Amino acid sequence: MKSKLLLTVLLLFTSFAFAQNLDVTGTVLDASGLSLPGVNVKVKNSSKSTTTDFDGTFKLTDVPKGTTIVFSYIGFRTQEVVVSGTKVTVKMVDDAKSLDEVVVIGYGSQKKREVTGAVAVLDSKTIDLLKPARIEQALQGTIAGVNVTTQSGAPGAPLDIRIRGIATNGENKPTVIIDGYVGDLGILNPNDIETIIVLKDAQAAIYGTIGANGIILVTTKMGKKNSKTRVSFNSYAGFQETSRKLPTLNATEYALLLNESYANGGRALPYPNVSSLGNGTNWQDEVFQMAPIISNDLTISGGSEKITYSVSGSHLDQEGIVGGDKSGYLRNTARIALGADLSDKIKLKSNVIYTYFTRNTLNENGLGSVLFNALNVPATLNPYDANGNYTLVPSTTGLGTEIINPLAQIENTYNDYNYKKLNGNFGLDYKIFKGFTLSGSIGFNTANSESKEFAKQISYGGKVFDVQRSSVTQKAVNDNDYSFDLFATYNTKIADKHNITGTVGTTIYKQWGNGLTATGFDVPNNTWENADISLTKGISETLTNSSYVYDQRRLSYFGRLQYDYKGRYLLSAMIRRDASTRFGPGNTTGYFPSFTAGWVVSDESFFGEPKFINFLKLRASYGTLGNDQIPNYGYLGLLNGEATYVFNGTLVNGAAQGQVPNPDVKWEEAQKFDVGLDMKFLNDKISFVADYFIDTRKDLLIPNIPVSAITGIGAPGASAPTVNAGTVKNSGFEFAIDYKEKLSDSFTLSLGYNVTFLKNEVTEVKNGTGFIEGGAFGVGQPAPSRMEVGKPIGYFYGYKTDGIFQNQAEIDAHPSQIALGANASPGDIRYVDVNNDGVINSNDRTDIGKPIPDATMGFNLQLNYKAVDFAVFTYASIGNDMARNYERTLSDANRLDYVLDRWTGVGTSNSTPRVTTGATSNNVFSDYFIEDASYVRIQNVQLGYTLNPNISQKAGITKLRLYAQVNNLYTFTKYKGFDPGASFGPGNRDNVSQSPIGAGIDYGFYPVPRTYLLGLNINF
């Protein structure tokens, strides 16, 4: 009986104990009351966890009453809730700059409060707001110290990213690491990206010889554990138009100006009767057009207790505002990402991306480009003649042989380029014992591209663009690389005060590929449809094909030790050893050390209770990084040049030495110094980051450096050597401030501003002349840009002007200008005798401007009121100059309307010279052609509306958002050209990078279009 009684009591206690365990369900909402998927929900001090599904709901079973549940999500503050019942509703508080946010720093991660380097983060929320066609566009104006310029406004055109200035006249772009492997940022689908992290200082030294230009770490989206399958569809469509047209002269204005020019030159008037001419042809209206753009993106993701997955596909189709599909771009991507916990100790992660795009291009950014012709063809000419054929531009002395009908040029442009790339990685993490993890991953890129260009047999009336014999040129390129990373990480804590993390590892990298180019002549029927080498039978006496192969390898070892005391005093030291086949035997190996430190002042007892300032951290870093971005085999002499020999009276094609070898070439060395502070105040509503930095780039890798022509560098395929021959210093300040306020339960406000002040200075040029020239201006003029000690790299080198000669007396009292090509006359430009030797000649050329801005800045505003959201992003560049080179200096070419304010007599103008067909020196390169290209641009304006979830969920939709958006709304600038943000420079010998010596010269830049979009986001 006693035993039965005891059993009954035990059963009662047991059932009572179980009664205290609850099945908890709940909903997690964001600040505006919308459901928040993907939130981590974890029982505190337990392994039990889950994540919210697409409608923000979760369920935890068998949870003891009184247990604390922790809710965490990137971009929101972590919250804790004590279980008191079976239903829980949590509203997360925005905190985009949360100190507990974990950021990737290369071969590891850290909490943001513990980061000691200059590290910036761009999250997927901002990317989603900006809706960039190319992800680089999202970096402009959103991160301090990062400047993004476009090489062209044409669809698919590359963009140049510069982190803390331009440091070399070779490759300046940062290295992009996608989920641990080297990749290409420009071809990614923006909707696949979770975060972009920029390493701007010595923190990047863990990447050694590829880190000098900065590192961009990209983390792609993964599925969430314990979440239902989520389907997300994003789509937008719209149209593009030119953001600007230049005010050229109409037919009547042009004829009157030409009459005056001919009269001043003592010639007969070309237009004795101008009354019937009217406005004539606006060639820009003929060339520019509305162009459609459409994008669709689908993502399916989810996960179980041990498996996560994310599958996505995207399609972007964009036509050009010049030429339509003749400058169109189409991109398709597919991606699959899988994660699996193979055991309690082994985790697998994989990510594979396939990209396919096609791109057509027009002649642009140079003399003879489509827009160059549209600006210079006279308005008196019609696009078509009486027979409906394209009008020929006369080959008179006044119009030269370069200017042709731009519509005919577009029509007769035929090319095609398609690119296929498969890239990704596979990684394993093995937790050997507590605190010690061994990680390994293999990353790969394999790309194939094919291009075809058809030169139609055509005559433009005796122009340089005439094609006497049709031809087709086809090219096939195969590029590959792989990397293998193996590293171990050990974390330990000593006496609950000392935290130590050590990382050691190795990286093997190999890059190889080949290319083949061939040309066939006499295309059947002279048509694009028959443009294929297999159909051409023409024979040429010149070499019609070429090929190349390359193989480059790198073996690296690295180590990093991180220490902090109570999270208050922070230290980090790292070193990397790189060995590269890109350099000769004597310079194969390099060592790249760095040190960073931080002090969380706000954790000190003397700081007191947080009041106005909630967080204050000081940090500093110094280290050495490398840059090896030069053509392969620069230290060897290769027979890859062209040569023609005579054997038995017959010309025979052969081979000759290509680039002059330099066995002493080695990598560039970047010495980076940074001091900064991070602050939060007013209850974390305001965050502030400031940095002062010095980046000294030594042993600049200067390709094609001028040497004696006796070496044969002018022969086809030959070139001067690549030499370590310079030093450039970039220094400056960065500031970024963000303010976020919840004004009510329905209204939130977010403001952000960042600015970078930059000084660029060349401190050493090691060649025979002390300077290096580059770029081109006009026809037959000396190089307009230089790299020289004491000046910014690529500064403009020409004549200073001092107004306009008003009369002969002023000319007589001024030093002679005849050395510039002609005697001066009243109405001509007056040049400054810089060296005061009594004569104006080439020795008076001097610094007349620079293409590098003094400051860049970004400002953004975001508002949320109930279901309505509004955002504005702006960008500004201050202090950069641009050379106006889109006007052909022929007497009969059209002009911009500023010439209407030209000099026509004493006192009429002191800025714009007279017009004449006679000889003048007004067209030599001078500050008359240099303009202040500072600008402020409204980059993005977006208005969105999210349907009430209670309504959309009835249709099985967890979120439905509609929005309207305008990109590149307006640019405020005094610059006369199409786009003040153009910074395209001449190509280097690697056929990839652009030299800054010659950048900032506008040949008729293809403008970045203004884009109007309507879109929707749907989650199921």
C-alpha positions, 0 to 999 in steps of 0.5 A: 500500500505504501509503495502504491501511495509513493508511486502516485505521489511521484506521478503527480510530481512528474505530471506537474513538472511536465505541465510547466513545459510549454509549446510556445508559438509566436510572431516576430514583427519589424518596427513598422509591424510587418512580419520578419522572416529569418529571425534566430529564435534560441532558448537561452543557455540551450542548443534548442533554436529555430528561425521564423518563417516567411510570415514571421512565425515560429514554434518551440516545443517543450519549453519550461515556463520561465525560460528566456528566449533570445531573438536576434537578427542582423540589423535589429537589436537582440531581444530577450523574452521570458516565457509566461504563456504559449503565445509570444509577439515580439517587435524588433527594434531597428539597429542597423549599426548594432555592435553585436553584428558579426562582420567577415574580416577574411579567414574569420569574423569578428563582432563589430565592436571588436574590429580594429581596422577600417571596415565598412558594411553594405547590407542587402536592405540598402542594395534592395532599395537601390536596385542597381543593374550592376552591384558596383553602383550600390557602393557609390555614395554609401560607403566613405572612402569608396569612389565608383566611376563608370567607363561608359553609360552603355548597358553592361559597361564596366565600372571602376571602384577606387578605395581611398584614391588612385595609387598606381598607373596600373591596376587600381581595382580592389580584389573581390572575394566571394564567399572565400574565393576570388571572383568578379563583382560586376557579373553577380545578381545583386539580389543574391548578395547578403552583405558587402564588406570593404577592408580599406586599411591594413586589415586587408594584409591577410590577403598579402600581394592582392590586397594593396588596392583594398579588399571587397568581401561578398557574402551571398545569401543562404537559407535559414535553418528550421524555416519553411520554404520561402519563395521570393519574386522581384521584378521591375520594368521601365525605360531609360532616356539620356540624362543630358543633351548638349546645347549645340547650334541649330542650322541658322546659328551654325550658318551665321557663325560659319559666315563670320568665321569665313569672313574673319579668315578672308574667305567667301561666305558659305551661306549667303542666305540663311533665312530658310534654314530654320532649326535644321537637324538636332543630331542628338535627337536623332541618335538618342532614344528611349530604351527599355529595361526589364529585370526578373529575379526568383529565389527559393530558400529554406532549411531543416535542422541540418540542411539549408538551401537557396536557389535563385535565377535572374534575368536582366535585359537592357537596351542602350539609349544610343543605338538600341540593341546595337548597344544592348546588354542581356544577363542571366544568372543561376545560383544554388547554395547548400549548407549541411551539418554532416555531423555535430563536428563537420559542416559543409557549405557550397555555392555555385553560380552560373552567369551568361551575358551578351553585350553589343557595343558602339564606337564610343569614348574617342575621336570618331565615336557616335556621340562625337559625330552627333555633336560635330555634324552640322545642323544644316545636313539632313540625316537622309538624302532624297533617295532615303539613303544616309546623307554623306558628310562632305570631306571638305577641309572644314569638316575633315575626314573623321566626321561622319553621319552617326546614324549611318555609323550605328547602322553599319556597326556589327558586333557580338560578344557573349560570355559564360562563367561558372564559379563557386566554392565548396567548403568544410568546417571540422570542429576537432575539439572545443575552440579548435576548427579546421576549415578547407575550401576550394574556389573556382572560376571557369569562363569562356567568351566569344566575340565577332566583329564585322567590318562592312565594305562601305564608303562614307565619302572619302573618310577614315572610316571607309572600308575597302574590303569586308572582313570578319574578326572572331575571338575565343577566350578561355580563362580559368582559376582555382584556389585551395584554402586550408586554415585552422582557427583556435579560440580560447578564454583565460580567466574570463578576461583574456580572449585569444583567437589564432589563425594559421593557414595556406592558400594555393592559387592557379590561373591559366587560359588561352585565347585565339583571334582570327580574321577572314576577308571578303564576307559573302554578300557583304552582310552580317548574316554571312559574317563567319570565317568559315564562309570567307575565302579572301587572302591577305598578305598580312598576319590574320590570326594570333593566339596566346596562353598563360599560366600564373600561380601563387603559394601563400602562408598566413597567420593572425593572432587576435587578443582582447582583454575584457573586450576593452583592449584589442590587439591583432597581428597578422603576416602573409608570405606570398610566392608568385610566378608573376615575378622573376626568381630573385623576387618570387617571395614577399612578406606582408605584416600588419598590426591593428589595435583598439581601445573601447574607452566607453568600457572604462570605469572612469567613463561613467554611466553611458549618458550622451555617449553610449560607445566610444572606440579608438583604433589604429592600424599599420601594415604592408600589402602588395599588388601584383596586377601586371601582365604575366612573364614580364621578367622574361623575353618572349617571341610574341611580337610580330615580324616580317622577313624577306626570303628569296624576295618574298615577304614572310610572316615570322616572330620577334621579341615582344615586351622588353624583359625586366628580370628585376620586376617585383610587386608594388608595396603599399604601406597603409596607416590608419587611425580612427574612432567609432562612436554611438550616442543619444541612446544609439540613435546616432553613430559616427565613424572617423578615420585619418589615413596615409597610403604610400604605394612604393615600387609602382609597377609602370607598364610600357615605361618609355625607353630608347627606341633602339630596342625595337619597342615600336615594332608590332607586338613589341613594347617597353618593359614593366618597371618598378619606377615610382611612388604615390601617396594618398592621404585624407580623412573619412567621416560617416554619420548615421541617425535613426529615429523612431518618431512614433509607432508608425513613423521612422526616420533614417539619415546617413552622410559620409564624406572623404577628403583626399590628397594624391601626390606623386613623390617619386618617378624613377626614369630618365625624364622625371615624368611620364606622359599619357593621354591624347587631346585633339590631333597631333598634339603633345600628351596632355597628362603627366605623372610627376613628382609633387603633383597628383597622378595624371594631372593636366599639363598645358598652357595657362590662359589670361583672357582674350586679346582685345586689341593689337596694343595688348598683343604688342605688349605681350610675349610672342605666341608664334611658337604655338603655331600662329601670330596672335590677333585681337580676339585670340586667347592670351597665354601666360609666360609661366617661366618669364623668358619673354616668349610663349612656347612649350616650356610654358606648359604647367599644371592646369588641373587634375581629374582626381576629386578633393572630396567625395560624399554621399547623403541618404534619407529613408522614411517609413510611415505605416505601409509607405516607404520613401528613400533618396540617395545622393552622391557628390564629387568636389574638385575634379576637373575634366578636359573638353575634347568632344569638339573637333577643332575644324572650322566647319564642325558644329559647336556648343552654344557657348560660342554665341558669347564669343569675342566679336570686338573690343570688350565683347568677351574675355573668355571665348575667342573669335571664330576664324578659318585662319591660322590661330593658336587657340586650339592648343591644349590649355585651361580653356579646355579644362572645366570644373567637373564638380557635381552633385547627383540625385542617384536614386529616388524610390517610393514604395507601398506594402500591402497589409499582410492581413490582406495579402496572406489571404492570397497566400502571399506573406509580403507584397510591395509595389514601388516606383523608382527613378535612377540618376534623376538629376545632376547639378554641375557646371560642366558642359559635357554629358557626364562629369563623372566620367573618368575613363583612361587609356588602356594599359598593355594588359588590355584590362586596366586603365591608366590614370595618366590620361583619365578625365578627358571627355571624347563624347562620353556615353551618358549614364541614362536616367531610368524610370522603373515600376517594380514589385516584391512578392514573398510566398 
